[in-house]
Amino acid sequence: MVKLTFYGGVNEIGGNKILLEDGEQRLFLDFGFPYKRHKQFYEEYLKPRGGAGLLDPLAIGLLPPLEGIYRDDLETPGLWEQFRDVPFYRKLDHIDGVLLTHAHLDHSGHIAFFKDSIPVYSTAVTAFIAKAVQDSGKADFDQQVCYFDRKGPGKPAGWKQEALLTTDKKQQRQFCLADAELKALSEDAVKFWLKSPGQKPLISCSLTGHSGCSFNLRCFPVDHSIPGACAWGIETGSGWVIYSGDLRLHGKREESTRKFIEEAGKLRPRALILEGTNVDRTTNVFERDVYDNGLKTIKGAAGLVIADFPPRDVSRLLTFLQVARDTGRKLAILPRDAYLLKTMRLLEPEIPDIAQEGSIAIYQDTIASKSPNVWVQNLCKEYGSKMILAEDVRSAEDKFILCFSFWDINELPSLRPKPGSLYVFSSSEPHDEEQEIDFRRLHKWLEHFKMRGVGLPVEKKKNGEKSEWEIPEEERGLHASGHACGPDLLEVARGIKPEVLIPIHSEHPDFYVENLRSSGLDVVLPTVGGTIEV
Ligand SMILES: [Zn+2]
């Protein structure tokens, strides 16, 4: 019997943590950051205490109480004595690895807690994006996926508060690439992998192929809102177990998802663990519609255009790049996007070369540009004339599409866009109260600077009831979701035709029970911390 235990992603979107056990062999399928539960306890200024290591996430239930698999440099003295009688406590002497489906933190974030001896299996693009995101961002200790600051001397006995200060010695994790010939990686790609963003060597980093895994694995590329996404197949004593990760059938790489359905179906799998983010939707906006609608909206716009789309969605960035070319504007991207594009190009030569691409500029944040980080200084050296500042945009507003998100909106005082400038919203609507508050703020900013929002959800207040957010009818079609809609998900399930289907990453897993009743598939709903035997 193969056991599947679900520690996250049950009745919630994201935070997937699934333990697969076949006798003494064990794998985790993703090990994501549990945003929903995290937000119930924490906010920007109330965070788990980095200095408390594993204590806070274990005590709050963000991390399953599994002794033996987490970094011992994060163990405070006597830690495990406190957790040995909590529900779901187990001691695991080892796990063979974690199969990571893509580099979104709700799937990858908590890998930060694993011992560095536990290898991460992923596509090359996922590994490189995980590093690029960490290099160019401010990853807290609970989101350091690719490398981390080792606290103290690495032994619980040596744990001291002062030893928890960040050092510049960063320990890299072992990534095993599922889809790349290591020999085929360019020298620049290897160099990128081996150095910190400050260009210091990382400690004992190793990049290997995936053949060393004790399981026979299959890695299937799929389409999602981040490049490099894959689904996994694991051959077990009970037959093949397939894990979808996040996917869709309406993006630029839909063919890869179709191929996954076909190939996984051929394995006659015992079980399919399938995502269900958008089970409630009946249709999709396609990525190519976003281009058409974006072009229509931006063509003839006067003044500045700001495009707000999800970070790391390279497909969307390229969609807006095409709109920029076709409207005679330049796409002004932030340094972190430039860093990501440059990283992606190390693996995929069809990604545009910023140096050669006439329609790309790199916008530097007004205040940060005064003392840039080393990695931004390096971008400046490499792309000199492409770097622009607020004054460059101000003097030629109608020549740019600026790629900002809500979190960059505090740049507007430096930009002071002309009244009537456009804010194109190409991202998802609010999903919780905190995001609703952010949307009210965004509306306030646009109102204050007399900018016109397009595609932006507007609040519909209902008497005494929860307010609803809706995009005005005539402004829809500027965002394509990263997730398949209900009918497409049923197509995936029916096409792969497992004996057992286990829904995950969904607030409405019942959808599968209701819609697959007569199809011969046995739908089994997971519970938090519960085990399903297949
Ligand atoms: Zn995702």
Residues whose N, C-alpha, C, O or C-beta is under 5 A from the ligand:
A	BS01	ZN	H104 D246
